[in-house]
Amino acid sequence: MTAVRSGESDKTAINRQRAERRRAVARTVHDLRERLTSSTGTRPAFDYELALTYARNRRSATFVLPLLVILVGATALLWIDVAFVATWALVVLAVQLVTLMMSRQFLATPAAKVNVRQWVRRFVGADIAHGLAWSGMLALSLVGEGGPGLDVFQFSTTVLIISVGTMLASTVPAAAVAGTISMGLTAVVVFASHGTPLYYAMALLAAGAEVFFLVLAGRFYSATLATLESRAEKDLLIGELGTAKAISDESRRRAEEANLAKSRFLATMSHELRTPLNAILGFSEVMKNEVLGPIENASYRDYAGDIHASGQHLLNLINEILDLSRIEAGRYELHEEPLNLAHLVEECRHLVQLKAKTKNIAIVEEIEPDLPRLWADPRAIRQVILNLLSNAVKFTQPGGHIEVTVGWTSKGGQYASVRDNGPGIPEEEIPIVLSAFGQGSIAIKGAEEGTGLGLSIVQALMHTHDGTFELTSKLREGTVATATFPRSRVMEALPPMGEEGTTRLRRAG
C-alpha cells in the first residue's frame, strides 16, 4: 500500500513538472513569435500600447503647447520683427493642429484595425515637422537686429523645446529623436557661427542637452515597457489561475460525483450481498452444530466451521463498507439520546475481555467519577469504542496491557482514550492507517485479519458528532487512540429541585 501511494505521488509530481515545462515552452515560443513580428523587438501589443501612450501625451498637451508658442513668440518680439514671428507662430500651430488631429484619429480607431507601423511612421513625420518648425525660431534670430539677451533667449528656448519634445514622444524613441535633433543641430550651428569661446561653450551645452534628454527619454521608455511587461505577466498569470481554477473545480466536481456514485454503489451492493450471505451463515451454522443430525466425516464439520467463520468475516466487512458509504454519502442518520460514556466503555470492555484473556492481555480502566451524560448516538459511539479496543487487543503482544481512560478535556468536553504497549506505528504510516482500507507495515507483516476500515469509520463517526479523533504512536512504545467530544455534547446536570419548585409542580398537577 505504501509503495502504491508513493508511486502515485511520484507520478503526480512528474506530470506536474511536465505540465509546467509545456507551459514555459509555449510561453517562450509565443513571446519569440511576437517579438519577430514586432517592429521594435517587443510584443505587438506593446507596440500598440506605446503608440497609444504617445497619442494620449499629445492630446493632453492640446492647450499647453499653444500657450508655449505664444509665450516664446511674444518674447521673441524683443529682437525679431512681428511679421516673421507671426508667420513662425502660425506654422508651428498648424503643425501642432495636424498632430493633434492625427492623435485623436488614432485614439478613435479600434485597436484591431490599427496598423501600428504605419501610425508610428506618421507620428515620426509629425515630430520631424515639429522640430523643423521650432528650429525656425532660432533661424529667425539670424535675420533680426540682435541685441543683449538674445543668446540667453535662444539657449533657454532650445533646452525648453528639447525637454518638452523628448518627454511627449518618449514612448516612441524614433519620434523623440526626429522631433528634437533638428532643434539641437540648429542651436549648435547658430551658436558656433559667432566664433567666440563663450558661444562655442553654449553650442556644446546645447548638444549636451540634446543627448541628456534623449537618454532620459530612453529611461522613460524602458520604464513604460517594464510596466507593460509586468501588467501582461500579471494578466497572463490571472488567466492561467482562472483556467487552473476552472479545471480544478471541474475535477473536484467529477471526483465528488464519482465518490458519491461509489458510495451509492457500495451501499446498494452491500444490501444485495447480505441476503445470500445470511443464507450461507444460517446453513453453515446448522451444519456446524449438526442440528439435523451428526456429520460422520470430521473434515466436513471443519469445512462447515470454516464456511461460517469466513461468512461472518465477510458480513463484518460488508457492514463496515455499508457504514462508511452511508457516512460518505451523507445518509448516515444519528439517533441521539443521553448516554453515559463511562458505562458504555465498560460494556465494550466486557465484550473484548474474552479475546484479551486468550492473549493474556490485561485491560486497566481509569475513569473520572461523576461524569455527566453525553448527547450522542449510542450505537455509533459503541462502534467507535469497540473498534479502538479491538485494534488494541489485535496488535498488542501476548502478556501486554491496555489502558482505557475516560475523563474531562481542558475545554469542558469529554474524551475516551485507549493506550496499548504494542509494537507501535511508524510516524510516516499514520496517514495511511487512518485512510480507508489503509494498513500499516506491521499489520501486513503480522498478517492480522482486518479490512483497514475501522479507524476510517471511527474518524467519520466522530466527525458526525462534531468531535475529533487523534492517533499517536511510537515504534516499540505503543499507540494511543483518543476520541474527543466537544463541550456542546456534554449535558449539564440540573440543580436539585427545592421545596418551592416542588410546591409549584404540585399546584400545576
C-alpha positions as CSV (number, residue, x, y, z in Angstrom):
1,M,0.0,0.0,0.0
2,T,2.9,2.4,0.9
3,A,4.6,1.6,-2.4
4,V,1.5,2.2,-4.4
5,R,0.9,5.5,-2.7
6,S,4.5,6.5,-3.2
7,G,4.3,5.6,-6.9
8,E,1.1,7.6,-7.3
9,S,2.7,10.7,-5.6
10,D,5.8,10.4,-7.9
11,K,3.6,10.1,-11.0
12,T,1.6,13.2,-9.9
13,A,4.9,15.2,-9.3
14,I,6.2,14.1,-12.8
15,N,3.0,15.1,-14.5
16,R,3.0,18.5,-12.7
17,Q,6.6,19.1,-13.8
18,R,5.8,18.2,-17.4
19,A,2.8,20.5,-17.4
20,E,4.9,23.4,-16.1
21,R,7.6,22.7,-18.8
22,R,5.0,22.7,-21.5
23,R,3.6,26.0,-20.3
24,A,7.0,27.5,-20.1
25,V,7.9,26.3,-23.6
26,A,4.6,27.5,-25.0
27,R,5.1,30.9,-23.4
28,T,8.6,31.2,-24.7
29,V,7.6,30.3,-28.3
30,H,4.7,32.8,-28.1
31,D,7.0,35.6,-26.9
32,L,9.6,34.9,-29.6
33,R,6.9,34.8,-32.3
34,E,5.5,38.1,-31.2
35,R,9.0,39.7,-31.0
36,L,9.8,38.6,-34.5
37,T,6.5,40.1,-35.9
38,S,7.1,43.4,-34.0
39,S,8.8,46.4,-35.5
40,T,10.6,47.3,-32.3
41,G,11.6,43.9,-30.9
42,T,8.8,44.0,-28.3
43,R,5.4,42.3,-28.4
44,P,2.9,43.7,-31.0
45,A,0.5,44.5,-28.1
46,F,3.3,46.6,-26.5
47,D,3.9,48.5,-29.8
48,Y,0.2,49.5,-29.8
49,E,0.3,50.5,-26.1
50,L,3.4,52.6,-26.6
51,A,1.8,54.4,-29.6
52,L,-1.4,54.8,-27.6
53,T,0.6,56.5,-24.8
54,Y,2.2,58.8,-27.4
55,A,-1.2,59.8,-28.7
56,R,-2.5,60.4,-25.3
57,N,0.5,62.6,-24.4
58,R,-0.1,64.7,-27.5
59,R,-3.8,65.1,-26.7
60,S,-3.0,66.1,-23.1
61,A,-0.8,68.9,-24.4
62,T,-3.6,70.4,-26.5
63,F,-3.6,73.7,-24.6
64,V,-0.1,73.7,-23.2
65,L,1.8,73.8,-26.4
66,P,-0.1,76.7,-28.0
67,L,0.5,78.7,-24.8
68,L,4.2,77.8,-25.1
69,V,4.2,79.1,-28.7
70,I,2.5,82.3,-27.7
71,L,5.0,82.8,-24.8
72,V,8.1,82.2,-26.9
73,G,6.7,84.3,-29.8
74,A,5.9,87.2,-27.5
75,T,9.3,87.1,-26.0
76,A,11.0,86.9,-29.5
77,L,9.3,90.2,-30.4
78,L,12.0,92.0,-28.4
79,W,14.6,91.1,-31.1
80,I,12.7,89.9,-34.2
81,D,10.1,91.7,-36.4
82,V,6.5,90.9,-35.7
83,A,5.8,89.7,-39.2
84,F,8.4,87.0,-39.0
85,V,7.3,85.9,-35.5
86,A,3.6,85.8,-36.6
87,T,4.5,83.6,-39.6
88,W,6.5,81.3,-37.5
89,A,3.8,81.0,-34.9
90,L,1.2,80.1,-37.5
91,V,3.4,77.4,-38.9
92,V,4.0,75.9,-35.5
93,L,0.4,76.0,-34.5
94,A,-0.6,74.4,-37.9
95,V,1.8,71.6,-37.3
96,Q,0.5,71.1,-33.8
97,L,-3.1,71.1,-35.0
98,V,-2.3,68.4,-37.6
99,T,-0.5,66.3,-34.9
100,L,-3.5,66.7,-32.6
101,M,-6.0,65.6,-35.2
102,M,-3.8,62.7,-36.1
103,S,-3.6,61.6,-32.4
104,R,-7.4,61.9,-31.9
105,Q,-7.9,59.8,-35.1
106,F,-5.6,57.2,-33.7
107,L,-7.4,57.1,-30.3
108,A,-10.8,56.8,-32.0
109,T,-9.6,53.8,-34.2
110,P,-10.4,50.4,-32.8
111,A,-7.2,48.5,-31.7
112,A,-8.0,45.6,-34.1
113,K,-7.9,48.0,-37.1
114,V,-4.7,49.9,-36.2
115,N,-1.6,49.4,-38.4
116,V,0.9,50.3,-35.7
117,R,3.9,50.6,-38.1
118,Q,2.0,53.0,-40.4
119,W,0.9,55.1,-37.5
120,V,4.4,55.2,-36.0
121,R,5.7,56.5,-39.3
122,R,3.1,59.2,-39.2
123,F,4.0,60.2,-35.7
124,V,7.7,60.3,-36.6
125,G,6.9,62.5,-39.6
126,A,4.8,64.8,-37.4
127,D,7.7,65.2,-34.9
128,I,10.1,66.0,-37.8
129,A,7.8,68.8,-38.8
130,H,7.6,70.0,-35.2
131,G,11.4,70.0,-34.9
132,L,11.8,72.0,-38.1
133,A,9.1,74.5,-37.2
134,W,10.7,75.2,-33.8
135,S,14.1,75.4,-35.4
136,G,12.7,78.3,-37.4
137,M,12.7,80.4,-34.2
138,L,16.5,80.1,-34.0
139,A,16.9,80.8,-37.7
140,L,14.8,83.9,-37.4
141,S,17.2,85.3,-34.9
142,L,19.8,85.5,-37.7
143,V,17.6,88.0,-39.6
144,G,16.8,90.1,-36.6
145,E,18.6,93.1,-35.3
146,G,20.1,91.2,-32.4
147,G,20.7,92.8,-29.0
148,P,21.6,91.9,-25.4
149,G,20.0,88.8,-24.1
150,L,19.2,87.2,-27.4
151,D,21.7,84.4,-26.9
152,V,20.2,83.6,-23.5
153,F,16.7,83.5,-25.1
154,Q,18.0,81.2,-27.8
155,F,19.7,78.8,-25.4
156,S,16.7,78.7,-23.0
157,T,14.3,78.1,-25.8
158,T,16.5,75.3,-27.2
159,V,16.6,73.5,-23.8
160,L,12.9,74.0,-23.2
161,I,11.8,72.7,-26.6
162,I,14.2,69.7,-26.5
163,S,12.9,68.7,-23.0
164,V,9.2,69.1,-23.9
165,G,9.7,67.2,-27.2
166,T,11.6,64.3,-25.7
167,M,9.1,63.8,-22.8
168,L,6.0,63.9,-25.0
169,A,7.5,61.4,-27.5
170,S,9.4,59.2,-25.0
171,T,7.3,56.1,-25.8
172,V,8.2,56.3,-29.5
173,P,12.0,56.7,-29.4
174,A,12.3,57.4,-33.2
175,A,9.8,60.3,-32.8
176,A,11.7,61.7,-29.8
177,V,14.9,61.8,-31.8
178,A,13.3,63.1,-35.0
179,G,11.5,65.9,-33.2
180,T,14.5,67.3,-31.3
181,I,17.6,66.6,-33.4
182,S,16.9,69.5,-35.8
183,M,16.5,71.9,-32.9
184,G,19.7,70.8,-31.4
185,L,21.7,70.9,-34.6
186,T,20.3,74.4,-35.4
187,A,21.3,75.7,-32.0
188,V,24.8,74.3,-32.4
189,V,25.2,76.0,-35.8
190,V,23.7,79.3,-34.6
191,F,26.0,79.5,-31.5
192,A,29.1,78.2,-33.3
193,S,28.6,80.9,-36.0
194,H,29.5,83.6,-33.6
195,G,33.1,82.3,-33.4
196,T,33.8,83.1,-29.7
197,P,34.7,80.7,-26.9
198,L,31.5,81.6,-25.0
199,Y,29.3,80.7,-27.9
200,Y,31.3,77.5,-28.5
201,A,30.6,76.6,-24.9
202,M,26.9,77.3,-25.5
203,A,26.9,75.2,-28.6
204,L,28.5,72.3,-26.6
205,L,25.9,72.7,-23.9
206,A,23.0,72.6,-26.4
207,A,24.4,69.4,-27.8
208,G,24.8,68.0,-24.3
209,A,21.2,68.9,-23.5
210,E,20.0,67.0,-26.6
211,V,21.9,63.9,-25.5
212,F,20.9,64.2,-21.9
213,F,17.1,64.5,-22.6
214,L,17.3,61.7,-25.2
215,V,18.9,59.4,-22.6
216,L,16.2,60.5,-20.1
217,A,13.5,59.7,-22.7
218,G,15.1,56.3,-23.2
219,R,14.8,55.6,-19.4
220,F,11.2,56.6,-19.5
221,Y,10.7,54.3,-22.5
222,S,12.3,51.4,-20.6
223,A,10.2,52.1,-17.5
224,T,7.0,52.2,-19.6
225,L,8.0,49.0,-21.3
226,A,8.7,47.3,-18.0
227,T,5.3,48.4,-16.7
228,L,3.6,46.9,-19.7
229,E,5.5,43.7,-19.4
230,S,4.6,43.4,-15.7
231,R,0.9,44.1,-16.5
232,A,1.0,41.5,-19.3
233,E,2.6,38.9,-17.0
234,K,0.0,39.7,-14.3
235,D,-2.8,39.3,-16.8
236,L,-1.3,36.0,-18.0
237,L,-1.0,34.7,-14.5
238,I,-4.6,35.7,-13.8
239,G,-5.7,33.9,-16.9
240,E,-3.7,30.8,-16.0
241,L,-5.0,30.9,-12.5
242,G,-8.6,31.2,-13.8
243,T,-8.0,28.3,-16.2
244,A,-6.5,26.2,-13.4
245,K,-9.3,27.0,-11.0
246,A,-11.9,26.1,-13.7
247,I,-10.1,22.8,-14.3
248,S,-9.8,22.2,-10.6
249,D,-13.4,22.9,-10.0
250,E,-14.4,20.6,-12.8
251,S,-12.1,17.8,-11.5
252,R,-13.4,18.3,-8.0
253,R,-17.0,18.1,-9.2
254,R,-16.3,14.9,-11.1
255,A,-14.4,13.4,-8.1
256,E,-17.3,14.3,-5.8
257,E,-19.8,12.7,-8.3
258,A,-17.6,9.6,-8.7
259,N,-17.2,9.3,-4.9
260,L,-21.0,9.7,-4.4
261,A,-21.7,7.1,-7.1
262,K,-19.2,4.8,-5.5
263,S,-20.8,5.2,-2.1
264,R,-24.3,4.6,-3.5
265,F,-23.0,1.6,-5.4
266,L,-21.3,0.1,-2.3
267,A,-24.5,0.7,-0.2
268,T,-26.6,-1.0,-2.9
269,M,-24.3,-3.9,-3.4
270,S,-23.9,-4.4,0.4
271,H,-27.6,-4.8,0.7
272,E,-27.7,-7.2,-2.2
273,L,-24.9,-9.3,-0.8
274,R,-26.4,-9.6,2.6
275,T,-29.3,-11.8,1.5
276,P,-27.3,-14.7,0.1
277,L,-24.7,-14.2,2.8
278,N,-27.3,-14.6,5.6
279,A,-28.4,-17.9,3.9
280,I,-24.7,-19.1,3.9
281,L,-24.3,-18.2,7.5
282,G,-27.6,-19.9,8.5
283,F,-27.0,-23.1,6.7
284,S,-23.3,-23.3,7.6
285,E,-24.3,-22.8,11.3
286,V,-26.9,-25.6,11.0
287,M,-24.2,-27.9,9.5
288,K,-21.6,-26.9,12.0
289,N,-23.8,-27.5,15.0
290,E,-25.2,-30.8,13.5
291,V,-28.8,-29.6,14.1
292,L,-30.3,-32.1,11.6
293,G,-28.1,-35.0,12.6
294,P,-24.4,-35.9,13.1
295,I,-21.9,-35.5,10.3
296,E,-19.8,-38.6,10.2
297,N,-16.9,-37.0,8.3
298,A,-14.9,-34.7,10.6
299,S,-13.4,-32.8,7.7
300,Y,-16.9,-31.8,6.6
301,R,-17.6,-30.4,10.1
302,D,-14.3,-28.4,9.9
303,Y,-15.3,-27.2,6.4
304,A,-18.7,-26.0,7.7
305,G,-17.0,-24.1,10.6
306,D,-14.6,-22.5,8.1
307,I,-17.5,-21.5,5.9
308,H,-19.3,-20.0,8.8
309,A,-16.2,-18.1,10.0
310,S,-15.5,-16.8,6.5
311,G,-19.1,-15.8,6.1
312,Q,-19.0,-13.9,9.4
313,H,-15.9,-12.1,8.4
314,L,-17.4,-11.1,5.1
315,L,-20.6,-9.9,6.8
316,N,-18.5,-7.7,9.1
317,L,-16.7,-6.3,6.1
318,I,-19.9,-5.6,4.3
319,N,-21.3,-3.9,7.4
320,E,-18.2,-1.7,7.7
321,I,-18.4,-0.8,4.0
322,L,-22.1,0.0,4.3
323,D,-21.4,2.2,7.3
324,L,-18.6,4.1,5.6
325,S,-20.5,4.5,2.4
326,R,-23.5,5.8,4.3
327,I,-21.4,8.4,6.1
328,E,-19.6,9.5,2.9
329,A,-22.9,9.8,1.0
330,G,-24.4,11.8,3.9
331,R,-27.1,9.2,4.5
332,Y,-26.0,8.1,8.0
333,E,-28.6,9.2,10.5
334,L,-27.8,9.7,14.1
335,H,-30.3,8.5,16.7
336,E,-29.1,10.7,19.6
337,E,-30.0,10.3,23.2
338,P,-28.4,10.8,26.6
339,L,-25.7,8.2,27.3
340,N,-23.0,7.7,30.0
341,L,-19.6,7.4,28.3
342,A,-18.1,5.6,31.3
343,H,-20.8,2.9,31.3
344,L,-20.6,2.4,27.5
345,V,-16.8,2.0,27.7
346,E,-17.3,-0.6,30.5
347,E,-19.8,-2.5,28.3
348,C,-17.3,-2.5,25.4
349,R,-14.5,-3.7,27.7
350,H,-16.6,-6.7,28.7
351,L,-17.2,-7.6,25.0
352,V,-13.5,-7.8,24.2
353,Q,-12.4,-9.2,27.6
354,L,-12.6,-12.8,26.4
355,K,-10.3,-12.2,23.4
356,A,-7.9,-10.3,25.6
357,K,-7.8,-13.2,28.1
358,T,-6.9,-15.6,25.4
359,K,-3.8,-13.5,24.7
360,N,-3.1,-12.9,28.4
361,I,-3.6,-9.1,27.9
362,A,-4.7,-7.0,30.9
363,I,-7.2,-4.2,30.4
364,V,-7.0,-1.4,33.0
365,E,-9.6,1.3,33.3
366,E,-9.1,4.8,34.7
367,I,-12.4,6.7,34.7
368,E,-13.1,10.0,36.3
369,P,-16.1,9.9,38.7
370,D,-19.4,11.7,38.3
371,L,-19.1,12.4,34.6
372,P,-22.3,13.9,33.2
373,R,-24.1,12.3,30.2
374,L,-23.3,12.9,26.6
375,W,-25.9,13.7,23.9
376,A,-24.9,11.2,21.2
377,D,-25.8,8.1,19.2
378,P,-25.2,5.1,21.5
379,R,-24.8,2.6,18.6
380,A,-22.2,4.9,16.8
381,I,-20.2,5.6,20.0
382,R,-20.3,1.9,20.9
383,Q,-18.8,1.1,17.5
384,V,-16.1,3.7,18.0
385,I,-15.0,2.3,21.4
386,L,-15.2,-1.3,20.1
387,N,-13.1,-0.5,17.1
388,L,-10.4,1.1,19.3
389,L,-10.4,-1.7,21.8
390,S,-10.4,-4.4,19.1
391,N,-7.4,-2.8,17.4
392,A,-5.5,-2.5,20.7
393,V,-6.1,-6.2,21.5
394,K,-5.3,-7.2,18.0
395,F,-1.9,-5.6,17.8
396,T,-0.8,-6.0,21.4
397,Q,1.6,-8.8,22.0
398,P,0.6,-11.6,24.5
399,G,1.3,-10.6,28.0
400,G,0.9,-6.9,27.3
401,H,-1.6,-4.4,28.8
402,I,-4.1,-1.9,27.6
403,E,-5.1,1.3,29.5
404,V,-8.6,2.8,28.9
405,T,-9.1,6.3,30.2
406,V,-12.3,8.4,30.3
407,G,-12.4,11.9,31.6
408,W,-12.7,15.7,31.0
409,T,-10.9,17.7,28.4
410,S,-9.4,21.1,29.1
411,K,-12.2,22.8,27.2
412,G,-15.0,21.2,29.1
413,G,-15.6,18.2,26.8
414,Q,-15.1,14.5,27.4
415,Y,-12.7,12.0,25.9
416,A,-12.1,8.3,25.8
417,S,-8.5,7.1,25.2
418,V,-7.1,3.6,24.6
419,R,-3.4,3.1,25.1
420,D,-1.5,-0.1,24.4
421,N,2.1,-1.2,24.6
422,G,2.2,-2.9,21.3
423,P,4.8,-2.6,18.5
424,G,3.5,0.9,17.5
425,I,3.2,2.5,14.1
426,P,5.9,4.4,12.2
427,E,5.0,8.2,12.1
428,E,5.0,8.3,8.3
429,E,2.4,5.4,8.2
430,I,-0.2,7.1,10.4
431,P,-1.9,8.9,7.5
432,I,-2.0,5.6,5.7
433,V,-3.5,3.8,8.7
434,L,-6.2,6.5,9.0
435,S,-7.2,6.2,5.3
436,A,-9.9,3.8,4.0
437,F,-8.5,0.3,3.5
438,G,-5.1,1.5,4.7
439,Q,-2.9,-0.9,6.7
440,G,0.5,-0.3,8.2
441,S,3.5,-2.4,7.5
442,I,3.3,-4.1,10.9
443,A,-0.3,-5.2,10.3
444,I,0.7,-6.6,6.8
445,K,3.8,-8.4,8.2
446,G,1.8,-9.8,11.0
447,A,-1.0,-11.0,8.6
448,E,-3.6,-9.7,11.1
449,E,-7.1,-10.2,9.9
450,G,-8.7,-6.8,9.1
451,T,-10.1,-4.6,6.3
452,G,-8.4,-1.3,7.2
453,L,-11.8,0.4,7.6
454,G,-12.0,0.5,11.4
455,L,-10.2,3.8,12.0
456,S,-11.8,5.4,9.0
457,I,-15.2,4.7,10.4
458,V,-14.1,6.0,13.8
459,Q,-13.0,9.3,12.2
460,A,-16.2,9.6,10.3
461,L,-18.4,8.8,13.3
462,M,-16.6,11.3,15.5
463,H,-16.9,13.9,12.8
464,T,-20.7,13.4,12.7
465,H,-20.7,14.1,16.4
466,D,-18.6,17.3,16.0
467,G,-15.8,15.6,17.7
468,T,-12.2,14.7,16.8
469,F,-10.1,11.6,16.7
470,E,-6.3,11.6,17.2
471,L,-3.9,8.7,16.7
472,T,-0.3,9.0,18.1
473,S,2.2,6.2,18.2
474,K,5.9,5.4,18.5
475,L,7.7,2.3,17.4
476,R,8.3,-0.2,20.2
477,E,6.4,2.0,22.7
478,G,2.8,1.6,21.7
479,T,-0.2,3.5,20.3
480,V,-2.6,6.0,21.8
481,A,-6.1,6.5,20.2
482,T,-8.2,9.3,21.6
483,A,-11.8,10.1,20.7
484,T,-12.8,13.6,22.0
485,F,-16.3,15.0,22.3
486,P,-16.9,18.8,22.3
487,R,-18.3,20.7,25.2
488,S,-21.6,21.2,23.3
489,R,-22.2,17.4,23.6
490,V,-21.9,17.4,27.4
491,M,-25.3,17.6,29.1
492,E,-25.3,19.8,32.2
493,A,-26.8,18.3,35.3
494,L,-30.0,20.1,36.5
495,P,-29.8,21.6,40.0
496,P,-31.8,19.7,42.8
497,M,-35.4,20.8,42.9
498,G,-36.2,22.9,46.1
499,E,-39.4,23.0,48.2
500,E,-40.7,26.0,46.2
501,G,-40.2,24.1,42.9
502,T,-41.9,21.1,44.3
503,T,-44.9,23.2,45.5
504,R,-45.2,24.7,42.1
505,L,-45.2,21.3,40.4
506,R,-47.9,20.1,42.8
507,R,-50.1,23.1,42.1
508,A,-49.6,22.6,38.4
509,G,-50.7,19.0,38.7
